[in-house]
Amino acid sequence: MQSQPHADARNLRLALLDRFLRGEARVPQMPENAEAIRRLLEDSRTQLEQLSRVINGDPALAAYLMQFAENPLFKTGRPCQHLRDVLGRLGIRNLNNLVLAFSLRNLFTSTEPTLQRVFRNRWKNAQLRAAYSAALCGRCPGIAVEDALLAGLLQDIGSLPLLDEIGRWPDAPREEDELHALCDAISGPIGVILLTSWNQVPAIVDVTRHRDDWQREHAGKADLADLVQVASLLQQPRDEAPLAQLPALRRLFPDADHAALAQQLGEEVPGEAAFWLKLLGGKAS
């Protein structure tokens, strides 16, 4: 009889995942601002003035982009006086990623307090993961910081539609620990469905697809999924042993002493991540 709760939890996971695989569960559309700006960026006829008008329609977004444009990694020359200066400085890929990152926080609309608390906790962790990913990115030539930020935010994006769907299942558990366990178990495949529907590039989709595949092996250079896996372990309480043995770390830094590197990263990255966390609007614990 003791195995019954485990069987019930497994059956619930399978039933929920099946709803998404069949296309019966609601998957949110890409945020309206992000979709509108992406369409403009894909049109070679788009002028900076057009982009400025769309972004100025959301003062909070405009302020967010201004803050990013003035950070040391993007800042060159004189301060930006106008929004179109900001857009010119950030560039197309930065702008696309930052607008989507800004818009994600508003996608969860459930009014159920328990589900809201679980989502806020997971969003807070996503912001921290993105901050760690950006800090780590500075040590990994070939991976752009704007990609690292977005990948860190999106790794657990499957939890958003999953928690929304659970709100329609009154008999599903409402204990927060059980809800987190449920998200941990099936956020990955649900995130793949969501990001594929948003036409995200394969490198971003793979970050979600492989979020729990700690022993993942692949040919070629280290990728975004590797970077975010390392960032995820760095977020956790200090224990260098699992990080030193992580295949993703070995791909990112093939020539390093991995035990020494794991200790060094554990000492240096948290402080650097604080800068990025503040830029993302997150708060330190």
C-alpha positions as CSV (number, residue, x, y, z in Angstrom):
1,M,0.0,0.0,0.0
2,Q,2.9,2.4,0.6
3,S,3.6,2.5,-3.1
4,Q,0.2,3.9,-4.0
5,P,1.1,7.6,-3.6
6,H,4.0,7.1,-5.9
7,A,1.8,5.3,-8.4
8,D,-0.8,8.2,-8.2
9,A,1.9,10.8,-8.7
10,R,3.3,8.9,-11.7
11,N,-0.2,8.5,-13.2
12,L,-0.9,12.2,-12.8
13,R,2.4,13.1,-14.5
14,L,1.6,10.8,-17.4
15,A,-2.0,12.1,-17.7
16,L,-0.9,15.8,-17.7
17,L,1.9,15.2,-20.2
18,D,-0.5,13.3,-22.5
19,R,-2.8,16.3,-22.5
20,F,0.0,18.5,-23.9
21,L,1.3,15.9,-26.3
22,R,-2.2,15.6,-27.8
23,G,-2.6,19.3,-28.1
24,E,-5.5,19.4,-25.6
25,A,-3.8,21.5,-22.9
26,R,-3.6,25.3,-23.4
27,V,-0.2,26.5,-24.5
28,P,0.2,30.3,-24.2
29,Q,1.0,32.4,-27.3
30,M,4.2,34.3,-27.5
31,P,3.8,37.6,-25.6
32,E,2.1,40.2,-27.9
33,N,5.0,42.7,-27.7
34,A,7.6,40.1,-28.4
35,E,5.7,38.8,-31.4
36,A,5.1,42.3,-32.8
37,I,8.7,43.2,-32.4
38,R,9.9,40.0,-33.9
39,R,7.7,40.5,-37.0
40,L,9.2,44.0,-37.4
41,L,12.7,42.8,-37.0
42,E,12.2,40.1,-39.7
43,D,11.0,42.8,-42.1
44,S,14.0,44.4,-43.9
45,R,11.9,47.5,-44.5
46,T,11.4,48.2,-40.8
47,Q,12.9,51.5,-39.6
48,L,14.1,52.3,-36.1
49,E,11.3,54.9,-35.8
50,Q,8.7,52.1,-36.2
51,L,10.3,50.0,-33.5
52,S,10.5,53.0,-31.3
53,R,6.8,53.6,-31.5
54,V,5.9,50.0,-30.6
55,I,8.3,49.9,-27.7
56,N,7.3,53.4,-26.4
57,G,3.8,52.0,-26.1
58,D,5.1,50.0,-23.1
59,P,7.0,52.5,-20.9
60,A,8.2,49.7,-18.5
61,L,9.7,47.8,-21.5
62,A,11.4,51.0,-22.8
63,A,13.0,51.6,-19.4
64,Y,14.1,48.0,-19.2
65,L,15.9,48.2,-22.6
66,M,17.4,51.5,-21.7
67,Q,18.9,50.0,-18.5
68,F,20.4,47.1,-20.5
69,A,21.8,49.4,-23.1
70,E,23.7,51.4,-20.4
71,N,25.3,48.4,-18.8
72,P,29.1,48.0,-19.4
73,L,28.9,45.2,-21.9
74,F,26.9,47.2,-24.4
75,K,27.8,50.7,-23.5
76,T,30.1,52.5,-25.9
77,G,30.7,56.2,-26.3
78,R,28.0,58.7,-25.2
79,P,24.9,57.8,-23.1
80,C,21.8,57.0,-25.1
81,Q,19.5,60.1,-25.4
82,H,16.7,58.5,-27.3
83,L,15.1,55.1,-27.6
84,R,16.3,54.7,-31.2
85,D,19.8,55.1,-29.9
86,V,19.1,52.2,-27.5
87,L,17.8,50.1,-30.3
88,G,20.8,50.8,-32.5
89,R,23.2,49.9,-29.7
90,L,21.5,46.7,-28.6
91,G,21.2,45.2,-32.1
92,I,18.6,42.9,-33.5
93,R,19.4,39.7,-31.6
94,N,19.8,41.4,-28.3
95,L,16.5,43.3,-28.8
96,N,14.6,40.2,-29.7
97,N,15.8,38.2,-26.7
98,L,15.4,41.0,-24.2
99,V,11.9,41.8,-25.2
100,L,10.9,38.2,-24.9
101,A,12.7,37.9,-21.5
102,F,10.9,41.0,-20.2
103,S,7.5,39.8,-21.4
104,L,7.6,36.2,-19.9
105,R,6.8,37.3,-16.3
106,N,3.3,38.4,-17.3
107,L,2.3,35.2,-19.0
108,F,1.1,33.4,-15.9
109,T,-2.5,34.4,-15.2
110,S,-3.8,32.0,-12.6
111,T,-5.5,33.6,-9.6
112,E,-5.1,30.5,-7.4
113,P,-2.8,31.5,-4.5
114,T,-0.9,28.2,-4.2
115,L,-0.2,28.1,-7.9
116,Q,0.8,31.7,-7.9
117,R,3.3,31.1,-5.1
118,V,4.8,28.1,-6.9
119,F,5.1,30.0,-10.1
120,R,6.7,33.0,-8.4
121,N,9.3,30.7,-6.8
122,R,10.1,29.1,-10.1
123,W,10.3,32.4,-11.9
124,K,12.7,33.7,-9.2
125,N,14.9,30.6,-9.7
126,A,14.7,31.2,-13.5
127,Q,16.0,34.8,-13.1
128,L,18.8,33.5,-10.9
129,R,19.7,30.8,-13.4
130,A,19.7,33.4,-16.1
131,A,22.0,35.6,-14.1
132,Y,24.4,32.7,-13.4
133,S,24.3,31.8,-17.1
134,A,25.2,35.3,-18.1
135,A,28.1,35.5,-15.5
136,L,29.4,32.1,-16.7
137,C,29.1,33.2,-20.3
138,G,32.0,35.6,-19.9
139,R,34.3,32.6,-19.6
140,C,32.9,30.8,-22.6
141,P,34.0,32.4,-25.9
142,G,31.5,31.8,-28.7
143,I,28.3,32.0,-26.6
144,A,26.6,35.4,-26.6
145,V,25.4,36.8,-23.3
146,E,22.0,37.7,-24.6
147,D,21.5,34.0,-25.6
148,A,22.7,32.9,-22.2
149,L,20.3,35.1,-20.4
150,L,17.3,34.0,-22.5
151,A,18.3,30.3,-22.2
152,G,18.5,30.5,-18.5
153,L,15.1,32.1,-18.2
154,L,13.5,29.6,-20.6
155,Q,15.0,26.3,-19.3
156,D,12.0,25.8,-16.9
157,I,9.4,27.6,-19.1
158,G,7.3,24.4,-19.3
159,S,6.3,25.0,-15.6
160,L,4.2,27.9,-16.8
161,P,1.6,26.1,-18.9
162,L,1.8,23.1,-16.6
163,L,0.8,25.1,-13.5
164,D,-1.9,26.8,-15.6
165,E,-3.3,23.4,-16.7
166,I,-3.2,22.1,-13.1
167,G,-5.5,25.0,-12.2
168,R,-8.1,23.1,-14.3
169,W,-7.7,19.9,-12.4
170,P,-9.4,20.4,-9.0
171,D,-8.3,16.9,-7.8
172,A,-4.6,17.5,-8.5
173,P,-2.5,18.0,-5.4
174,R,-2.1,21.5,-4.0
175,E,0.8,20.9,-1.7
176,E,3.7,23.2,-2.9
177,D,6.3,20.4,-2.6
178,E,4.3,18.1,-4.7
179,L,3.7,20.8,-7.3
180,H,7.4,21.6,-7.5
181,A,8.1,17.9,-7.9
182,L,5.6,17.7,-10.7
183,C,7.2,20.6,-12.5
184,D,10.6,19.1,-12.1
185,A,9.4,15.9,-13.6
186,I,7.7,17.1,-16.8
187,S,8.6,20.8,-17.3
188,G,11.2,19.7,-19.9
189,P,9.0,18.0,-22.5
190,I,6.2,20.6,-22.0
191,G,8.8,23.4,-22.5
192,V,9.8,21.8,-25.8
193,I,6.2,21.9,-27.0
194,L,5.9,25.6,-26.0
195,L,9.2,26.8,-27.4
196,T,8.6,24.9,-30.7
197,S,5.2,26.6,-31.0
198,W,7.0,30.0,-30.5
199,N,9.5,29.1,-33.3
200,Q,12.5,29.4,-31.1
201,V,15.8,28.3,-32.5
202,P,16.9,24.7,-31.9
203,A,19.7,25.7,-29.5
204,I,17.2,27.3,-27.2
205,V,14.7,24.4,-27.4
206,D,17.5,22.0,-26.5
207,V,18.2,23.9,-23.3
208,T,14.7,22.9,-22.2
209,R,14.8,19.4,-23.8
210,H,18.0,18.5,-21.9
211,R,17.4,20.3,-18.6
212,D,17.7,17.1,-16.5
213,D,19.9,15.1,-18.7
214,W,23.0,15.5,-16.5
215,Q,25.0,12.8,-18.3
216,R,24.3,14.1,-21.7
217,E,26.9,13.6,-24.3
218,H,27.0,15.1,-27.8
219,A,29.5,15.7,-30.6
220,G,30.9,19.1,-31.3
221,K,31.5,22.2,-29.2
222,A,29.8,23.0,-26.0
223,D,26.4,24.6,-26.4
224,L,23.8,26.6,-24.6
225,A,22.3,23.5,-22.9
226,D,25.7,22.8,-21.4
227,L,26.1,26.3,-20.2
228,V,22.8,26.4,-18.5
229,Q,23.3,23.0,-16.9
230,V,26.5,24.3,-15.3
231,A,24.7,27.5,-14.2
232,S,22.0,25.3,-12.6
233,L,24.4,23.4,-10.5
234,L,26.2,26.6,-9.5
235,Q,22.9,27.9,-8.1
236,Q,22.6,25.0,-5.7
237,P,24.3,24.8,-2.3
238,R,28.0,24.4,-2.6
239,D,29.2,21.0,-3.6
240,E,32.0,21.0,-6.2
241,A,32.1,17.2,-6.7
242,P,29.0,16.8,-8.9
243,L,29.9,19.9,-10.9
244,A,33.5,18.7,-11.5
245,Q,32.2,15.5,-12.9
246,L,29.5,17.0,-15.1
247,P,30.1,16.3,-18.8
248,A,28.8,19.8,-19.7
249,L,31.6,21.4,-17.6
250,R,34.2,19.3,-19.3
251,R,32.9,20.4,-22.7
252,L,32.8,24.1,-21.8
253,F,36.4,23.9,-20.4
254,P,38.1,20.9,-22.0
255,D,41.6,21.7,-20.9
256,A,40.9,22.8,-17.3
257,D,41.6,21.0,-13.9
258,H,37.9,20.5,-13.4
259,A,38.0,20.0,-9.6
260,A,39.9,23.2,-9.2
261,L,37.7,25.0,-11.7
262,A,34.5,23.9,-10.0
263,Q,35.7,25.4,-6.7
264,Q,36.8,28.6,-8.5
265,L,33.5,29.0,-10.2
266,G,31.6,28.4,-7.0
267,E,33.6,31.3,-5.4
268,E,33.5,33.8,-8.2
269,V,30.2,33.4,-10.2
270,P,27.7,34.2,-7.4
271,G,29.1,37.7,-7.0
272,E,29.2,38.3,-10.7
273,A,25.6,37.0,-11.1
274,A,24.3,39.6,-8.6
275,F,24.9,42.3,-11.3
276,W,22.9,40.4,-13.9
277,L,20.1,39.5,-11.4
278,K,19.6,43.2,-10.6
279,L,19.5,44.0,-14.3
280,L,16.8,41.4,-14.8
281,G,14.7,42.9,-12.0
282,G,15.3,40.0,-9.6
283,K,16.1,40.2,-6.0
284,A,18.8,38.3,-4.1
285,S,17.5,35.8,-1.5
